[in-house]
Amino acid sequence: MPIGPALTRDAGFDALTAFLAGPGADYAAARNTDRGPEARPTTSALSPFLRRRLLTEDEVVRAALSAFGEDGAQKFVSEVFWRTYFKGHLETHPEAWTSYRAGLDTARARLDAEPGLRRVYGQAVDGRTGIDGFDDWARQLTGEGWLHNHTRMWFASIWIFTLRLPWELGADFFLRHLLDGDPASNTLSWRWVAGLHTRGKHYLARRENIRQYTQGRYDPSGLDEDAEPLDEAMPPREVPLPKADAPPEGEVALLLHLDDLHPESLPLGRARVVRIGGLLAHADGASAQVREADEAAMADALARAGTHFACGAEPIRDGWAGDRPVVTAWAPLGPSADALPGGCLRIRRDWDERAWPFSARGYSRLRSAIPKVLRD
C-alpha cells in the first residue's frame, strides 16, 4: 500500500516529503503511468490525507511550489485543484449527489431482479471477468483500498461501456473500498467517464493506451472502443453556493468530522474552544480497512485538537457539548454532512470560499483562477 500503515498528520507529512524528494520532480511526465502495486508510485499518494484534510490543500500546494517552482509544480497544483473543483461543483449541483443515490437504489433493485446483471456484477467485483488488467485492478482495490488514478479511469470505462454495468454500482464499489474515497471526486469522476458531467464527452478505455501506460503489463482484448456516452433526461441544476456561518464569540464546542481533520488551522475568529467531539460517519458499506483508516485519522485529530486547544476531546455522545454553540468545519455533501447534528454552525475555510465560486461550471474556469486563488 503506497500510503503507509496509518492515516495521521505525521504520516501525511512523511508522504509529502517522500513525494517532493522523489516522484514529484517527474510528476507531469510520469503521472499517467501505472507501474504496478509493487513499484514506486508515479503519483503523490497524498489523496487519503487530503480527502480527510489531515493535510490541507493550501499547505500541499505551497510545498510543491516551494520545491519545484511555478512551472515545475503546475501540473501537480492543477490536480490538487481538481479535488477542490469537484467539491465546489457538487455543492452547487446537489442533484448530482441525490440522483446518484437514487440511481444506486434502482441499480441494486435490478441486481435482485436480473440474474444476468447480478452474474456480471459479481464477476466484476470479484475480478473474474477474464479482461486482462481489469480483474487484477478489482482485486487490488478490495485488497489494498487503492488504485492508480489513470487505472481508475480505465476501470470505470470498462465497467460502464464494455461490461454494461450501471455506473452507480461502480461508484459505490469505489467509495466503499478506496482509502481516499471522496463523495464529490468519486461521484463526479464516474459521471465524467460516463459522459454525464461534461454532457456527451465520455472517456473510453483503449487497448493501446492501457498497454502503453502499464508498460506492457496488460493488453486487454474485447474492449468496446466505440461506445456512445450515457445520457440523462435532465442534468443536475445549478444552485447558489450555500452560505457559511460566522463563528460566534466566546465558548464553543468544536465538532470534528472526516472531511476536515486539521482543526488547528480552522478560521475560528474570537471563538474559544472548550470542548471537542469527533463524529465518525463512514460511507455506507465501507470496507473494514476504510473504517479502520477513518478511525485512526479521527483519533489522531482528536489527540492533536485536545493538545492545541487544551481541552477534552473524544468521540461525541449525548450531551457532549453541554449548552454551548457547536461549531464545525464545512462538510461537503456526503456521509459527514448527512450525519451532522442540527443547529451546527458551519464555517468555511478561505481556500474553499475563494475557489468554490469558480467551480460551478467547467474546470477551466477554476484553472484560470488558480493564480488569483493562491495570491488572495
C-alpha positions as CSV (number, residue, x, y, z in Angstrom):
1,M,0.0,0.0,0.0
2,P,1.6,3.3,-1.0
3,I,0.5,5.5,1.9
4,G,1.9,3.5,4.8
5,P,0.3,1.9,7.8
6,A,-1.7,4.7,9.4
7,L,-3.6,7.8,8.4
8,T,-2.2,10.5,10.7
9,R,-1.0,14.0,10.0
10,D,2.6,13.0,10.7
11,A,2.3,10.2,8.2
12,G,0.9,12.7,5.7
13,F,3.9,14.9,6.1
14,D,6.2,11.9,5.6
15,A,4.3,11.1,2.4
16,L,4.6,14.7,1.2
17,T,8.3,14.8,1.9
18,A,8.8,11.5,0.0
19,F,6.9,12.8,-2.9
20,L,8.8,16.1,-3.1
21,A,12.1,14.3,-2.8
22,G,11.1,11.5,-5.3
23,P,8.4,11.3,-8.0
24,G,7.4,15.0,-7.6
25,A,10.1,16.3,-9.9
26,D,8.9,14.0,-12.7
27,Y,5.2,14.2,-11.9
28,A,3.9,15.9,-15.1
29,A,5.7,13.4,-17.4
30,A,5.2,10.2,-15.4
31,R,1.8,10.6,-13.6
32,N,-0.2,8.7,-16.2
33,T,1.9,5.5,-16.0
34,D,0.8,2.7,-13.7
35,R,3.9,0.6,-13.0
36,G,2.0,-1.8,-10.7
37,P,1.4,-2.1,-7.0
38,E,4.9,-3.3,-6.2
39,A,6.6,-0.3,-7.9
40,R,7.2,3.2,-6.6
41,P,4.1,5.2,-7.4
42,T,4.2,7.9,-10.1
43,T,1.6,10.0,-8.3
44,S,1.8,11.6,-4.9
45,A,-0.4,9.1,-3.0
46,L,-1.4,12.1,-0.8
47,S,-5.1,11.9,-1.6
48,P,-6.1,9.8,1.5
49,F,-4.7,12.6,3.7
50,L,-6.2,15.4,1.6
51,R,-9.6,13.7,1.5
52,R,-9.7,14.0,5.3
53,R,-7.8,17.2,5.4
54,L,-5.1,15.7,7.6
55,L,-3.1,17.8,5.2
56,T,-4.7,20.9,3.7
57,E,-4.7,21.7,0.1
58,D,-3.1,25.0,0.8
59,E,0.0,23.6,2.5
60,V,0.5,20.8,0.0
61,V,0.3,23.2,-3.0
62,R,2.6,25.7,-1.4
63,A,5.1,22.9,-0.5
64,A,5.1,21.9,-4.2
65,L,5.5,25.4,-5.4
66,S,8.4,25.9,-3.0
67,A,10.1,22.7,-4.1
68,F,9.6,22.9,-7.9
69,G,8.7,26.5,-8.7
70,E,5.5,27.7,-10.5
71,D,6.4,25.9,-13.8
72,G,7.6,22.7,-12.3
73,A,4.6,22.4,-9.9
74,Q,2.0,23.5,-12.4
75,K,0.5,20.0,-13.3
76,F,0.5,18.8,-9.7
77,V,-1.1,22.0,-8.4
78,S,-3.8,21.7,-11.1
79,E,-4.5,18.1,-10.0
80,V,-4.9,19.3,-6.4
81,F,-7.4,21.9,-7.5
82,W,-9.4,19.3,-9.3
83,R,-10.4,17.9,-5.9
84,T,-11.4,21.4,-4.8
85,Y,-13.3,21.8,-8.1
86,F,-15.3,18.6,-7.6
87,K,-16.3,19.6,-4.1
88,G,-17.4,23.1,-5.1
89,H,-19.2,21.7,-8.2
90,L,-21.2,19.2,-6.1
91,E,-22.1,21.9,-3.6
92,T,-23.6,23.9,-6.4
93,H,-25.2,20.9,-8.1
94,P,-26.5,18.8,-5.2
95,E,-28.8,16.9,-7.5
96,A,-25.8,15.1,-8.9
97,W,-25.5,13.5,-5.4
98,T,-29.1,12.8,-4.8
99,S,-29.6,11.4,-8.3
100,Y,-26.6,9.2,-7.8
101,R,-28.1,7.8,-4.6
102,A,-31.4,7.3,-6.3
103,G,-29.8,5.6,-9.2
104,L,-27.8,3.3,-6.8
105,D,-31.1,2.2,-5.2
106,T,-32.5,1.5,-8.6
107,A,-29.4,-0.4,-9.7
108,R,-29.4,-2.5,-6.5
109,A,-33.1,-3.4,-7.2
110,R,-32.1,-4.5,-10.7
111,L,-29.4,-6.8,-9.2
112,D,-32.1,-8.5,-7.2
113,A,-34.4,-8.8,-10.2
114,E,-32.0,-9.6,-13.1
115,P,-29.8,-12.8,-12.8
116,G,-27.7,-11.8,-15.8
117,L,-26.8,-8.4,-14.4
118,R,-26.1,-10.0,-11.0
119,R,-23.8,-12.5,-12.6
120,V,-21.7,-9.9,-14.5
121,Y,-21.6,-7.6,-11.4
122,G,-20.3,-10.5,-9.3
123,Q,-17.6,-11.3,-11.8
124,A,-16.6,-7.6,-12.0
125,V,-16.2,-7.0,-8.2
126,D,-14.5,-10.4,-7.7
127,G,-12.1,-9.9,-10.5
128,R,-13.4,-12.8,-12.6
129,T,-14.4,-11.1,-15.9
130,G,-11.4,-12.5,-17.9
131,I,-10.5,-9.0,-19.0
132,D,-6.7,-8.5,-18.8
133,G,-5.9,-5.9,-16.2
134,F,-9.4,-5.3,-15.0
135,D,-9.5,-8.4,-12.9
136,D,-6.2,-7.5,-11.2
137,W,-7.4,-4.0,-10.6
138,A,-10.6,-5.2,-8.9
139,R,-8.6,-7.4,-6.6
140,Q,-6.1,-4.6,-5.9
141,L,-9.0,-2.3,-5.0
142,T,-10.5,-4.6,-2.5
143,G,-7.2,-5.8,-1.2
144,E,-5.3,-2.5,-0.8
145,G,-8.0,0.1,-1.0
146,W,-6.1,1.8,-3.7
147,L,-5.8,2.2,-7.5
148,H,-3.6,4.5,-9.6
149,N,-5.6,7.5,-10.9
150,H,-5.3,6.5,-14.6
151,T,-6.3,3.0,-13.8
152,R,-9.4,4.2,-12.1
153,M,-10.4,5.8,-15.4
154,W,-9.8,2.6,-17.4
155,F,-11.7,0.6,-14.8
156,A,-14.7,2.9,-14.8
157,S,-14.8,3.0,-18.6
158,I,-14.6,-0.8,-18.9
159,W,-17.3,-1.2,-16.2
160,I,-19.7,1.2,-18.0
161,F,-19.0,0.6,-21.7
162,T,-17.7,-2.9,-22.0
163,L,-19.4,-4.7,-19.1
164,R,-22.5,-2.5,-19.5
165,L,-23.0,-2.2,-15.7
166,P,-24.8,0.7,-14.1
167,W,-22.2,3.4,-13.3
168,E,-23.7,4.0,-9.9
169,L,-22.8,0.4,-8.8
170,G,-19.2,1.1,-9.9
171,A,-19.1,4.4,-8.0
172,D,-20.4,2.7,-4.9
173,F,-17.8,-0.1,-5.3
174,F,-15.1,2.6,-5.3
175,L,-16.5,4.6,-2.4
176,R,-16.7,1.5,-0.2
177,H,-13.2,0.4,-0.8
178,L,-10.9,3.4,-1.7
179,L,-9.0,4.7,1.2
180,D,-9.2,8.1,-0.4
181,G,-12.9,7.7,-1.4
182,D,-14.4,11.2,-1.6
183,P,-18.1,11.6,-2.4
184,A,-17.6,14.6,-4.7
185,S,-14.5,13.4,-6.6
186,N,-15.8,9.9,-6.8
187,T,-19.3,10.7,-8.0
188,L,-18.3,13.4,-10.5
189,S,-15.4,11.4,-11.9
190,W,-17.7,8.5,-12.6
191,R,-20.1,10.9,-14.2
192,W,-17.3,12.4,-16.3
193,V,-16.2,9.0,-17.6
194,A,-19.8,8.1,-18.4
195,G,-20.3,11.3,-20.4
196,L,-22.7,12.9,-17.9
197,H,-20.5,15.5,-16.2
198,T,-19.5,17.2,-19.5
199,R,-22.5,16.1,-21.4
200,G,-21.7,14.0,-24.4
201,K,-18.0,13.8,-23.7
202,H,-17.0,10.4,-22.2
203,Y,-13.8,8.5,-21.6
204,L,-13.2,5.3,-23.5
205,A,-10.5,2.8,-22.3
206,R,-8.5,1.8,-25.3
207,R,-6.3,-1.3,-25.6
208,E,-3.2,0.6,-26.9
209,N,-3.5,3.2,-24.2
210,I,-3.6,0.6,-21.4
211,R,-0.7,-1.3,-23.0
212,Q,1.4,1.9,-23.2
213,Y,0.7,3.2,-19.7
214,T,1.1,-0.1,-17.9
215,Q,4.4,-0.6,-19.7
216,G,3.1,-3.7,-21.5
217,R,1.9,-5.5,-18.4
218,Y,-1.7,-5.6,-19.7
219,D,-3.1,-6.0,-23.2
220,P,-6.8,-6.4,-22.9
221,S,-8.9,-7.5,-25.9
222,G,-12.6,-7.2,-26.4
223,L,-13.0,-3.6,-25.1
224,D,-15.8,-1.5,-26.6
225,E,-13.8,1.4,-28.0
226,D,-16.7,2.8,-30.0
227,A,-19.4,3.1,-27.3
228,E,-21.7,6.1,-27.1
229,P,-21.8,8.3,-24.0
230,L,-24.5,7.8,-21.5
231,D,-27.3,10.4,-21.3
232,E,-29.8,11.6,-18.8
233,A,-33.2,13.3,-19.2
234,M,-32.1,16.4,-17.2
235,P,-28.6,17.4,-16.0
236,P,-28.3,18.5,-12.3
237,R,-29.4,22.1,-11.9
238,E,-27.0,24.7,-10.6
239,V,-28.0,26.3,-7.3
240,P,-26.3,29.2,-5.4
241,L,-23.4,28.2,-3.2
242,P,-24.8,27.9,0.3
243,K,-23.5,30.5,2.7
244,A,-21.3,29.6,5.6
245,D,-21.8,30.7,9.2
246,A,-19.6,33.1,11.1
247,P,-18.0,31.7,14.3
248,P,-19.5,33.2,17.4
249,E,-17.5,34.9,20.2
250,G,-17.0,33.1,23.5
251,E,-17.0,29.5,24.4
252,V,-17.9,26.9,21.8
253,A,-17.8,23.1,21.3
254,L,-15.9,22.1,18.2
255,L,-17.2,19.1,16.2
256,L,-14.7,17.3,14.1
257,H,-15.7,15.1,11.1
258,L,-13.9,13.1,8.4
259,D,-14.0,15.8,5.8
260,D,-11.7,18.2,7.9
261,L,-9.3,16.9,10.5
262,H,-7.0,19.8,10.8
263,P,-8.8,21.8,13.5
264,E,-5.7,23.8,14.4
265,S,-6.0,25.9,11.2
266,L,-9.7,26.5,11.2
267,P,-10.8,30.1,10.9
268,L,-12.5,30.3,14.4
269,G,-12.2,34.1,14.9
270,R,-12.9,35.0,18.5
271,A,-14.5,31.7,19.4
272,R,-12.9,29.9,22.3
273,V,-12.9,26.1,22.0
274,V,-13.6,24.4,25.4
275,R,-14.9,21.1,24.3
276,I,-14.1,18.9,21.2
277,G,-16.1,16.0,19.8
278,G,-15.5,13.6,16.9
279,L,-18.2,12.4,14.5
280,L,-17.4,9.2,12.6
281,A,-19.7,8.9,9.6
282,H,-18.4,6.3,7.2
283,A,-19.6,5.7,3.7
284,D,-22.4,3.2,3.5
285,G,-21.0,-0.3,3.5
286,A,-17.4,0.9,3.9
287,S,-14.8,-1.8,4.0
288,A,-13.1,-2.8,7.2
289,Q,-9.8,-1.1,6.1
290,V,-11.6,2.1,5.2
291,R,-13.3,2.2,8.6
292,E,-10.0,1.5,10.3
293,A,-8.4,4.3,8.4
294,D,-11.2,6.7,9.3
295,E,-10.9,5.7,13.0
296,A,-7.1,6.2,13.0
297,A,-7.4,9.6,11.3
298,M,-10.1,10.7,13.8
299,A,-8.1,9.5,16.8
300,D,-5.1,11.5,15.6
301,A,-7.1,14.6,15.0
302,L,-8.8,14.4,18.4
303,A,-5.4,14.0,20.1
304,R,-3.9,17.0,18.3
305,A,-7.0,19.1,18.9
306,G,-7.1,18.3,22.6
307,T,-3.5,19.4,22.9
308,H,-3.9,22.5,20.7
309,F,-7.0,23.8,22.4
310,A,-6.1,22.5,25.9
311,C,-9.5,20.9,26.5
312,G,-11.2,17.5,26.4
313,A,-11.5,15.7,23.1
314,E,-13.4,12.5,22.5
315,P,-16.0,10.9,20.2
316,I,-19.4,12.6,20.5
317,R,-22.0,11.2,22.9
318,D,-25.3,12.5,24.2
319,G,-24.8,15.9,25.8
320,W,-21.1,16.2,24.9
321,A,-21.4,19.9,24.0
322,G,-23.5,21.0,27.0
323,D,-25.4,24.2,26.2
324,R,-22.5,25.7,24.2
325,P,-22.8,26.6,20.5
326,V,-21.4,23.8,18.3
327,V,-19.0,24.9,15.6
328,T,-17.8,22.6,12.8
329,A,-15.9,22.9,9.6
330,W,-18.0,22.9,6.4
331,A,-18.8,19.3,5.4
332,P,-19.4,18.9,1.7
333,L,-22.2,16.7,0.5
334,G,-21.7,13.2,1.7
335,P,-21.9,11.0,4.8
336,S,-20.5,13.6,7.2
337,A,-22.9,16.3,6.0
338,D,-25.8,13.9,6.3
339,A,-24.8,13.0,9.9
340,L,-24.2,16.5,11.3
341,P,-26.5,17.3,14.2
342,G,-29.0,20.0,13.7
343,G,-28.0,23.5,14.7
344,C,-24.3,23.3,14.0
345,L,-22.6,26.5,12.9
346,R,-20.7,25.5,9.7
347,I,-17.6,27.6,8.9
348,R,-15.7,27.5,5.7
349,R,-12.0,27.8,5.0
350,D,-10.7,30.6,2.9
351,W,-9.4,28.1,0.3
352,D,-13.0,26.9,-0.4
353,E,-14.5,30.3,0.0
354,R,-12.2,31.6,-2.8
355,A,-12.2,28.6,-5.1
356,W,-15.7,27.2,-5.0
357,P,-17.3,30.3,-6.7
358,F,-15.2,29.4,-9.8
359,S,-16.3,25.7,-9.7
360,A,-20.0,25.9,-10.7
361,R,-19.3,25.3,-14.4
362,G,-16.4,23.5,-16.1
363,Y,-12.9,23.1,-14.6
364,S,-11.3,25.5,-17.0
365,R,-12.8,28.5,-15.1
366,L,-11.2,27.5,-11.8
367,R,-7.9,26.5,-13.5
368,S,-7.7,30.0,-14.9
369,A,-8.3,31.4,-11.5
370,I,-5.7,29.4,-9.7
371,P,-3.1,32.2,-9.5
372,K,-5.8,34.6,-8.1
373,V,-6.9,32.0,-5.5
374,L,-3.3,31.4,-4.4
375,R,-2.5,35.1,-4.4
376,D,-5.5,36.1,-2.4
